[in-house]
Amino acid sequence: MTIETNLTADPFEMAECPACPGVPSRVWLDGGDGTCYVRCISCGTIYASPRASHASRYAWLDERFSVGENAFQNAQARQPALEQIAGILKTYVTRGALLDIGCDLGHFFEYFQGAFWKRFGVELSPSAADYASKTFDASVHAGAIADVPFSNAFFDLVTMLDMFYHLENPRGDLETVARIIKPGGYLAVEVSGLSYYLLRSIGIISLLVDRKWTRLDSNSVYLFYFTPGGLRKLIEECGFEVVSASVINSPVSSKPLRDMISAGYGSLMRFLSRVSLYWLNWAPKYLLVARRKKEP
Ligand SMILES: [Zn+2]
């Protein structure tokens, strides 16, 4: 009797901590389906390894992020955060070429209108890229950043907002950004605070809000959850100097009580993160702004 193997199944991929290549990790959450989340023993970043194949992840991405009611609702909920981030970035850069990587429907471009700005985007979902391009007079490429032949030292400002979890090679993509950004230009990366995200995603809060004990899934499009220290190390090793860290407003919902609690919690984290950057771990979202070093 022969044992048949399923040759059509996608193979899993292995990954390593982008901030600490070669450093071992420990299994942190076993997905039970061949995928796991592991934790870097050096910087504490949690990442999927083994993870689902490129092909199956990209199928999910298009399903989740293409133009539709869900995407418009998310964009509307994110407006206060995008406005806040634009305000922070304009204290560093007031004109030039902006590239928003993972630009979604392009709503961030609303804050960079006028003759002083040239707007560029990269977006995996072709329908979202098309919408962003037509709606906001921007040049938006459908695909991944590594696939777009941008010129060296072209951009004054590059943003990667609430999308860093999905990159399959964050170090490689930051090296690409370091190449296409001008020396002295700025990069902004927004992610969730890791401790906040875990508190929100496992246990009683997840049960109350999402009606399940955990919403984490190692077989998903969420590949990396960085610690602030791991993210900073990675950005700096790719040729940047981190110049500021800010707690970012949570998305707004249609529930006034929930919004009031999130606003109060955000203010508390804003205060505490001025005392110590450790508290960024507990922020719902935070933004690191980094300047491209003039010398490699
Ligand atoms: Zn690490």
Boltz pocket constraint, residues with backbone or C-beta under 6 A from the ligand:
constraints:
  - pocket:
      binder: B
      contacts: [[A, 17], [A, 18], [A, 19], [A, 20], [A, 23], [A, 40], [A, 41], [A, 42], [A, 43], [A, 44], [A, 45], [A, 230]]
      max_distance: 6.0
